[in-house]
Amino acid sequence: MEKVVLAYSGGLDTSVILKWLVNKGYEVIAYIADIGQDEDYEAAKAKALKIGASKVYIEDLKEAFVTDYIFPAFKANVLYEGRYLLGTSIARPIIAKKQIEIAEKEGAAYVSHGATGKGNDQVRFELSYYALNPKIKVFAPWKIKEFLEEFKGRTDLLNYAEKHGIPVTATADKPYSEDENLLHISHEAGILEDPAHEAEESVYSHTKSIEDAPDTPTKIKISFKDGIPVKVENLNDGTIKDQPLELFMYLNELGSEHGIGRLDMVENRFVGIKSRGVYETPGGTILHHAHLDIEGIAMDREVMRLRDTLSAKLSEIIYNGFWFSPEMDFLMAAIDKSQEAIDGDVWVKLFKGTAYPYARTSHASLYDQDLSSMDIEGGFDQEDSDGFIKVQAIRLKAHSAIMSKR
């Protein structure tokens, strides 16, 4: 039998796909990636074996997710369409990479996933597969005519599950789709497909509402080295976290408590469809604001302006699924260079949905207090500004003269 490594979540879609592939004569190896989602992995493993998987891999990828994907992306200040912190997009490459490794280990010719033909994830998974192993074959059921003819929608999936004894978790209390990992949780589809429909408070699971957030702020200090956070200190109670995974999970905990990181937006999918997503990214939002702040004191102005253009492009590249691409390698090399002196500490106040940097210091600081002071000269000859302004005004005067003759 041909072997297929299936990215398995334990949900309805991938459970039906697993059984369908088995019934088509494939040997299915189920692969579950632990990237921080709240899940009973042993129960998912038992379910996969009961459905017919020949083997189940449960891979703990949390540490690598933080160090090799979240931190590198966040030191580039990625922000898709100026708002979205790419919680799903950053997670897909690490899942795909381990899946390809398992396929090579097992001698499997195929890999499979449960992403639909309308979304972004199909692109992210499959581009990653092909980049990592050009000879791999991809089995994507939601783009195969035979599968689509058998399963028109959720009802057909549920009927198939009942027919083949596949246990299904009731989800009537959550009539929408969710994707969860260490970086975020997303909520979309179902009742959220109407962009005019307000997401009820019950939708949110990873952050308190601003109304329920504490009335007392928490002050923290985040230390950076080469643009990467290396320590978080809670100035209220003295808690210190200096290991990457623990540090990021602690930022999530603090952000969640203070209602930080909610976003409700309509975005443009790579396939050309607009979609509405509701996101919660508590720790990532804190880190994003703190990193921007340390750059303010330690990064050269022109490097920052160039980096900002690269960040926008990099966000698009990651969102569209090109993590394993030459352009990604090229841009990340430039980002790494820009971060060589981004060292120091940022003090952040967490309060009622906001992460507010209020102080910062760096041994690589480009800030000169005397030079910028309004009270002392500090080595700046203000008379020089007269010529500076006149030179800048040359083209404005020329433009004005032309316009006055029209």
Number of C-alpha atoms within 10 A of each C-alpha: 8 11 18 26 30 28 24 25 21 24 14 19 19 21 26 21 22 31 21 18 19 18 11 9 11 18 20 28 26 28 25 22 22 19 21 17 16 10 12 9 17 11 11 20 22 13 18 27 17 14 20 19 25 15 14 21 16 15 15 13 15 17 17 15 23 22 15 11 17 19 20 17 22 22 24 26 23 26 21 21 14 9 12 21 27 23 22 21 22 21 22 22 24 20 21 23 17 18 25 21 13 17 21 15 9 13 13 19 16 21 25 27 24 23 20 15 15 15 15 21 22 21 21 26 26 24 21 24 24 16 15 16 15 10 11 18 16 18 19 20 21 20 14 11 10 10 14 12 10 11 18 10 10 11 10 12 18 17 13 17 19 12 9 12 11 19 16 13 9 8 9 7 8 13 14 15 14 15 13 20 19 25 26 25 22 23 23 21 15 11 14 21 14 13 14 8 9 11 16 8 9 8 19 17 13 23 24 21 19 17 11 12 19 16 11 10 16 19 19 24 20 28 24 21 15 16 25 20 24 19 19 26 19 18 15 10 10 10 11 17 19 15 13 19 16 16 21 29 19 19 21 26 15 21 31 23 23 28 26 29 24 22 14 18 13 13 15 14 16 17 13 10 11 11 17 19 20 20 27 28 27 31 24 26 24 25 24 18 17 26 26 18 21 26 23 17 21 22 22 14 13 9 12 15 12 13 19 16 10 19 23 17 18 26 23 19 20 25 28 18 23 22 23 19 15 10 14 15 12 10 18 19 11 14 24 14 12 21 18 14 19 24 26 23 24 23 24 26 18 23 22 21 21 20 28 16 22 12 13 20 17 19 12 14 19 13 14 10 10 13 14 13 11 9 8 11 12 13 9 13 9 8 8 9 11 9 10 10 10 12 11 10 12 10 11 11 12 10 11 10 11 9 9 7 6 5
